[in-house]
Amino acid sequence: MLFVISGPSGVGKTSIIKKIIESDDRFKRIITCTTRKKRSDEKNSQDYFFLSQKQFKEKIKNKEFLEWAFVHNNYYGTLKKTLKTFKKNVSPIINIDFQGALQIKKKKIKAIFIFIKSESLNELNARIKKRGEIIKKEDLKIRLDNAKNEIKQAKKYCDYIVINKKNKLDQAIKKILKIFSKYSKI
């Protein structure tokens, strides 16, 4: 079973998935591609496959992506071939933007869609600012407006919505693991 985790920028998707994978080797994260600049704590082929825009567009042209989206001035996508690399006893988890999740949903790929949100937009705003990225005011507004829209759509398209409350990451992880246990046959 494929588990699709989506949600607004800064909501804690990566932290949640990292902790789940560290605690249970039955789950593995699908490494996705991006054209954004690598952060200081990230490694190529471990956190993302960091590609140039030219490389990414070539993969789009060659229809190599299961899904892809242009988000916050960067491309993000999941290569089809990465799904084929998983062993039978492992459930893949994909951490993607909501646009990408909708593409997978529309392709009717068998998956469980989980949307992560913060308890409020004010909290989300604080988390985005805390990341250490330099974000212009207008870009922050776009991210928060996108988050509002995604939350509305998630109610319609996602199987589950999990709130990642401030300083309560373990609670969100427990809820997600409970969802995983319903669908994972491993």
N, C-alpha and C positions, 0 to 999 in steps of 0.2 A: 504494500500500500504506500502510495506517495502522500506525504504530508506537506501541504503548502502553507507556509507561515507568511502572512503579509501584515502590513500596518504602516502608519505614517513614519516618516523619517524621525529618528530619535526616540522611538517608543520602547526600545529595548529588545527588539527581535534577535539581534546578533548575540547579545548577552544571554538570553534565554536558551537559544539553540546551543550555544557553546557549553553551557552548564549541563544541558540534557545529554549531549554527546559525551562529555567527560564522565558523567555518572552511569551511562548505560551504553555499552558497545553494540547493542542491537540497532542503534540508530546512527546514521551517518549523514552529514550535510553535503548536499550537492554544491560544488564550487561553481559559482556563476562568473560571468564576464562583466567588465566595466571599462569605460574609457576615462573614468575620473582618476585624479591623481592619487597615488598610494599614500596613505597616512603613515606616520613614522613607525607605528606599531604593527603594520601589516606586511605580509609576505606574499609575493607573487606565487600563484598555484596552490596556496594554502588558504588565504582569505578570499581572494578573487584571482581570476586570470585577467591581469591588467593589459589591455589592448589599446593600440592607437585607434583614432577614429577611422583611419583608412582600413586597418585590419578588421574592425568591427563591421564596417559597411560592406566589406568583401564577404564576410560570413553571412550577412543579411542577404546579399545578392545570391549567394550559393545555397540559401535556405537551410543553413546549418542550425538555426535557433528553434527551439521548442516555443520560446516566447522571447520578446525583446520590447524595450520601451525606451523613450528618451525622457529622462527625469532630471529635473534640476540642472539642465544644460550638459548632461552626460548620458551616454548609452549604457544600458544594463541588459543582460540577457542570459538565457540558459541554453547551452549547447545540447542538442538532441542526444549526441553520443554519450554525454555524462550519465544519462539515465541507464544506459546499457551496461555500465561498468559495475553495477551493484550486485552483490552475491544474493542468493535466495534467502539467506537468514538475516538480511539487513533491510531495515525500512529507511528509505531515503527521505530526508527533510530538505525542503527548499525554502530559502529566505529571499523573498522577492517583493518588489513594489506591487501595489494593488493592481496597476495596469496589467502587469505580467500575470498575476493570479487570474484576472478576468479572461485573459487570452487562453490560459490552460482550461479554465471552466468552459469556455465556448467551444473548445476542441473536444469536449466530453471525455477527457482523460480521467480515468478512475483515480480520484484523489479526495482527501479530506482537507477542506479549506478552513484555516483558523486565522482570524483577524485579531491582532493585538492592538489595544488602545490604552492610552493613559486615562487617569480618572478625570482629567479636565484639559482643556486647551492651554490654560495658564501653566499647568504642570509640564505639558509637552513643550511649550515655549521655553521654559526654564531648562529642560533637558537638552534641547537643541543648542541653546547658548552655552551650556556647560561642557559640551563636547570639545571645545577648543578650536573649532573651525571658525574662520573669519567669514561671517555671513552678513551681507548687507541687509538693512531693514526691509527693503522691498522683497528680497529673496526669502526672508523669514516670514513675511506676510503671505507670500505665495505658498510656502510650505504649510502654514497653518490653515489657509483657505483650502488647500488640497486635502489636508487632514479632515476638515469638516465634511467635505464632499465624499471622501473615502468611507468615513464612519456611516454616513447615510446609506451608501451603496452596500457596505458590508452586511447590513441588516438583511438585505435582499439576496445577496450572492454567497455569503459564507455560511458554512455549517455551524461554526462556533465563533463567539466573540469572547475574548479573555481580556480582562482589565489588568494591566501591569501597574499596580499602585506604587507610589513612592516608597522606597525602602522595604518593599514587600515582594521582591523578585522571586523568592522561594515559593510564595503562594501561587504566583502565575505559573511557575514551573510545575508544581504539583497538579494544577488544573489541566495543564497541557498533557502531562504524562498519563493522567486519568483518561483523557480523550484518546491518546495513542493506544492505551491498553484495550480500549473497546474495539479497535480496528486492526491492530497488529496481531498477526498469527505467529509471531516468533517468541 
